[in-house]
Structures are given as structure tokens and as C-alpha cells.
Amino acid sequence: LTVLLMNVVAFLGGGTQGVRQCWQPRCMAVFGLIGTIYALGDFLEMLSMSKLSGGVYQVLLQTKLLNTALLCWWLKGSGQ
């Protein structure tokens, strides 16, 4: 459902060219890798919930944002 919705948004914003841009191999590789790393992080987060104290767990959650920003910067070569 999300993929369909985002294709509609891309079509409304840029027509068929906008949809084609979403499915370029470079875009798929960048965002696919980020999504895979996020999925791995979510899996590890579920495992750690029962093993860590509350404070350490909160620090772990906050590092996800930093890791995402660094990966985007490194993979896409762009900053904020």
C-alpha cells in the first residue's frame, strides 16, 4: 500500500518521469540499503529491550537518528 501511495505522489509531482526516477537502480540501492539497516536495527532493538536498563535503552534509540543521517551523508554524498 505504501509503495502504491508513494508512486501516486511521485506521479502527481512529476508525471511518469517522477515515477521513473523513484525506480532507478541507484535510488533503489541507496534507500534499499538504508531500509535493510533500519530493519536490522529494529530487530536488534527488540532483542535488547529485555536486556538493557531504561537509560541505556533510550540512548540506543537516539543513536538511530544519528546513524541514519551519517548513512545518508555517506551514501548520497549530501548534507542537510
trRosetta pair geometry for C-beta under 8 A, 3 or more apart (Angstrom, degrees):
i j d omega theta_ij theta_ji phi_ij phi_ji
1 4 5.8 -57 -151 37 31 112
1 5 6.3 31 153 -19 66 108
2 5 5.6 -54 -146 37 32 112
2 6 6.2 27 158 -15 67 107
3 6 6.0 -57 -146 40 28 107
3 7 6.4 30 154 -20 63 106
4 7 5.8 -56 -150 35 30 111
4 8 6.6 31 152 -19 64 103
5 8 5.7 -54 -153 33 33 112
5 9 6.5 32 150 -18 66 104
6 9 5.4 -47 -145 36 38 114
6 10 6.3 41 152 -20 66 103
6 22 7.0 152 134 -143 105 150
7 10 5.6 -50 -145 38 33 112
7 11 6.3 37 153 -21 64 105
7 19 5.6 47 -157 -125 84 104
7 22 6.7 -152 -102 71 68 161
8 11 5.6 -53 -148 36 31 113
8 12 6.3 29 154 -17 65 106
9 12 5.8 -55 -146 38 30 109
9 13 6.2 20 157 -12 64 113
10 13 5.9 -64 -144 44 28 106
10 14 6.2 -41 178 41 65 101
10 18 4.1 -178 171 138 78 103
10 19 4.9 127 110 -82 121 55
10 21 7.1 -159 -162 60 125 95
10 22 5.0 -60 -103 -36 166 134
11 14 7.3 -93 -131 61 16 60
11 15 6.3 20 -160 -142 59 18
11 16 7.0 19 -124 -75 85 41
11 18 6.0 -176 -84 74 24 117
11 19 5.3 18 -73 -51 80 112
12 18 7.9 -78 51 77 36 159
13 18 5.2 144 81 -132 84 159
14 17 5.2 -94 150 82 103 87
14 18 2.4 130 66 -60 108 112
14 19 7.6 -169 82 -14 96 55
14 21 6.9 -4 98 17 155 130
15 18 5.8 120 50 8 42 99
15 19 7.7 -88 122 2 38 93
16 19 5.5 -52 -151 37 42 112
16 20 6.2 46 150 -22 70 103
17 20 5.6 -52 -147 36 33 114
17 21 6.5 39 153 -24 64 102
18 21 5.7 -50 -150 29 31 114
18 22 7.0 36 151 -22 61 101
19 22 5.7 -51 -158 27 37 115
19 23 6.9 11 154 -2 66 110
20 23 6.2 -74 -152 47 33 97
20 24 7.1 59 150 -54 66 84
21 24 6.0 -23 -157 -17 38 114
21 27 6.9 92 158 -33 62 155
22 27 6.3 -133 -162 116 29 155
23 27 7.2 -38 -37 68 1 123
23 28 6.7 25 -156 -53 44 115
24 27 4.6 85 63 10 89 104
24 28 6.9 -163 88 -7 44 88
25 28 5.6 -58 -143 41 33 112
25 29 6.1 35 159 -23 68 106
26 29 5.9 -55 -148 34 28 110
26 30 6.4 23 157 -16 63 107
27 30 6.0 -57 -146 37 30 107
27 31 6.1 3 168 5 67 113
28 31 6.6 -66 -135 51 23 92
28 32 5.2 27 165 -25 63 121
29 32 5.8 -54 -129 40 19 112
29 33 6.2 21 165 -19 58 108
30 33 6.3 -64 -158 33 21 106
30 34 6.6 15 152 -12 61 109
30 75 5.1 141 -138 147 92 126
30 76 6.0 71 -153 -73 144 85
31 34 5.4 -50 -143 40 39 113
31 35 6.1 43 155 -21 67 105
32 35 5.7 -54 -145 38 29 112
32 36 6.3 32 154 -21 64 105
33 36 5.7 -53 -146 35 31 112
33 37 6.4 29 156 -16 64 105
33 71 7.8 -156 116 -180 104 125
33 75 6.8 -180 76 -116 135 152
34 37 5.9 -56 -149 38 30 109
34 38 6.3 33 152 -20 64 107
34 68 7.0 71 -158 -138 111 81
34 71 5.8 144 -107 124 92 136
34 72 7.1 37 -100 -73 140 77
34 75 7.2 -133 -56 36 102 162
35 38 5.5 -53 -146 37 32 113
35 39 6.3 34 154 -21 65 104
36 39 5.7 -52 -148 34 32 112
36 40 6.5 32 152 -16 64 104
37 40 5.6 -52 -149 37 33 112
37 41 6.3 37 150 -21 64 106
37 67 7.7 -143 145 145 128 121
37 71 6.7 -171 66 -108 161 164
38 41 5.5 -54 -148 37 32 115
38 42 6.4 35 153 -21 66 102
38 64 7.8 74 -125 -160 80 111
38 68 7.5 38 -82 -92 104 107
39 42 5.7 -50 -147 33 32 112
39 43 6.5 35 152 -19 63 103
40 43 5.6 -53 -151 35 33 114
40 44 6.4 27 154 -13 66 107
41 44 5.8 -57 -145 42 31 107
41 45 6.1 39 152 -27 65 105
41 64 6.0 123 163 -114 149 104
41 67 7.5 162 -92 85 148 153
42 45 5.4 -49 -145 31 32 117
42 46 6.7 34 155 -20 63 100
43 46 6.0 -54 -156 31 31 109
43 47 6.8 27 149 -14 63 106
44 47 5.5 -54 -151 38 38 113
44 48 6.1 31 154 -18 70 110
45 48 5.9 -61 -143 40 29 106
45 49 6.7 49 155 -45 63 93
45 60 7.0 159 -115 134 84 122
45 61 7.3 76 -132 -90 125 76
46 49 6.0 -33 -153 0 32 117
47 50 7.6 -74 178 32 35 94
47 51 7.2 0 144 4 68 124
48 51 5.4 -81 -150 50 49 105
48 52 5.2 17 169 -9 93 120
48 57 6.8 164 128 -113 106 87
48 60 6.4 -121 116 167 154 172
49 52 7.2 -64 -125 38 16 94
49 57 6.6 68 -119 -130 54 134
52 56 4.5 -122 -176 90 114 115
52 57 4.6 146 100 -63 122 85
52 60 6.9 62 106 -11 175 142
53 56 5.0 84 57 16 82 104
53 57 6.7 -146 92 -10 38 93
54 57 5.6 -60 -147 36 27 114
54 58 6.5 28 157 -21 65 104
55 58 5.8 -54 -151 32 31 110
55 59 6.7 30 153 -16 64 103
56 59 5.7 -52 -152 35 35 112
56 60 6.5 41 148 -23 65 104
57 60 5.5 -52 -152 33 33 117
57 61 6.7 34 151 -20 64 102
58 61 5.7 -51 -151 33 35 112
58 62 6.6 33 153 -18 65 105
59 62 5.8 -56 -149 36 33 111
59 63 6.7 38 153 -27 64 102
60 63 6.0 -53 -155 24 31 113
60 64 7.9 47 148 -32 57 90
61 64 6.1 -37 -171 3 42 115
62 65 6.3 -44 -172 24 51 108
62 66 7.3 42 141 -8 70 106
63 66 5.4 -57 -153 43 50 113
63 67 5.8 52 150 -24 77 105
64 67 5.8 -56 -145 38 29 111
64 68 6.3 31 156 -21 64 106
65 68 5.8 -55 -150 34 29 111
65 69 6.5 27 155 -16 64 106
66 69 5.8 -56 -149 37 31 110
66 70 6.3 27 156 -16 66 108
67 70 5.8 -58 -146 39 30 109
67 71 6.2 29 157 -18 65 108
68 71 5.8 -57 -146 38 29 110
68 72 6.3 28 157 -17 65 106
69 72 5.9 -55 -148 37 29 109
69 73 6.3 30 154 -20 64 108
69 80 7.5 -23 -147 -48 112 111
70 73 5.6 -54 -146 37 31 113
70 74 6.1 25 157 -15 66 110
71 74 5.8 -58 -141 42 30 106
71 75 5.7 13 166 -6 69 115
72 75 6.3 -60 -129 47 24 99
72 76 5.3 -12 -178 17 65 120
72 78 7.1 -54 149 68 90 84
73 76 7.0 -56 -112 54 11 86
73 77 7.5 51 177 -112 45 13
73 78 6.8 -120 -122 75 51 39
73 79 5.7 33 -118 -92 103 64
74 77 7.7 2 176 -69 17 49
